[in-house]
Amino acid sequence: MVESQEIELAGHIIDSGIMTQLFDRVMDMGGNFEILVFDIGKKKTDPSYARLRIKASSKEKLLSILSELHRLGARPVEVKDVYLVPAESDCVVPKGFYTTSNHPTQVKYNGEWIPVESIEMDFLIVVNPVKKRAVSVALGKIRKGDLVVVGEQGVSVSYPERPRESSSFEFMHGTVSPERPSETLIAQIAREILDIRRKGGKIAIVGGPAIIHTGADNALAEMIRKGYIDVLFAGNALATHDIEYNLYGTSLGMDISTGKPVMGGHKHHLYAISEIMRAGSIRNAVEKGVITGGIMYECVRNNIPFVLAGSIRDDGPLPDVITDVMQAQDAMRLHIEGCSMVLMIATLLHSIAVGNCLPSNVKTVCVDINPTSLTKLMDRGTMQAIGVVSDAGTFLPLLVKQLEIQSAHDKKVKVLKLV
């Protein structure tokens, strides 16, 4: 017996490749489809509409296919209200609960579509009927009595579309190649940064200690000083080695200027941590003149927030490091809100952690010397990602150079227009 159900999609479903993905998934899962209505937009900005009948050999297979298509933005032609079940106790949720993607999502309640706030992948949706609000909530933050969405009924996902404007993220996202023209690509990234700053958008950076080891610290410090970075996400290592370099001229005991180890230098990172503990915090150390330059110095001087999340490998750690991982997640989410771009530089695990918190419309630039690491970083659900195979010591100075060149050009053009 053949089971079937009608679904519909609307938007820029052709040029964004959504229809092709839908056809592929139906056939790959052993189903079939019949196109009932297909209205194609006549212009680039016109939306399209499609209504299809999805068929499968069993009800179970049909439900599996429909669940996959739901993530692409497909929904039943007749949508019922969302199904809500109260949580029986803290952190204990109803079976069959809905888990979110990182795409914009809405739920239908009392016949009205409500946007889901603070969307993040692998969360649950809690609805407040009194306030008519829907919020994505982590499993560990569910409280007894919360009305949790169960199943996909009444849930609609807006699958990201291809950007309407010309953008390097539009044409170069989703792939990693060491043969790309790095300088040209970096120039395009610089242009995106300047455009985001002009529009008032936020830019975050996730940085690893390789930024210090490769001598890129001055470039990042300059970006922070000139207002290109709005928040820094890192671990104990980046901050420690940045401070060690400022105090002793070494990173992990190696003289950055010569590349040679220094006698007794293996203790320098512990000395650095000790000095910050003596001061009480990184901010105190800057204000007391203990730290006189570097990445953390510029963050303090320019009031740029930073979130340092700890790990099991940390020495010390520095007093500013958040050692409770759940508190660190909450701190990151607080500053991720409103970000338009995230630069992920030479830190795999920390970048994946931040990437898991990002909505799918945030542009990400992933930089690592290892192409395999880039593939892992970019496979976090974002629809606008660029991978650059490079070490931090090459990438960041080139990026600062391009920002300087293009910023100067923009100012010159602005002056000429005024004249």
Buried (B, 14 or more C-beta within 10 A) or exposed (E): EEBBBBBBBBBBBBEBBBBEBBEEBBEEBEBBBEEEEBEEBEEEEEBBBBBBBBBBEEEEBBBBBBEBBBBBBBBBEEBEEBBBBEBEEEEEBBEEBBEBBBBBBBBBBEEEEBEBEBBBBEBBBBBEEEEEBBBBBBEEBBEEEBBBBBBBBBBBBBBBBBBEEEBBBEEBBEEBEEEBEBEEBBBBBBBBBBBBBEEEBBBBBBBBBBBBBBBBBBBBBBBBBBEBBBBBBBBBBBBBBBBBBBBBBBBBBBBBEEEEEBEEBEEBBEBBBEBBBEBEBBBBBBEEEBBEBBBBBBBBBEEBEBBBBBBEEBEBBBBBBBBEEEEBBBBBBEBBEEBBBBBBBBBBEBBBBBBBBBBBBBBBBBBBBEEEBBBBBBEBBBBBBBBBBBBBBBBBBBBBBBBEEBBEEBEEEEEEEEE
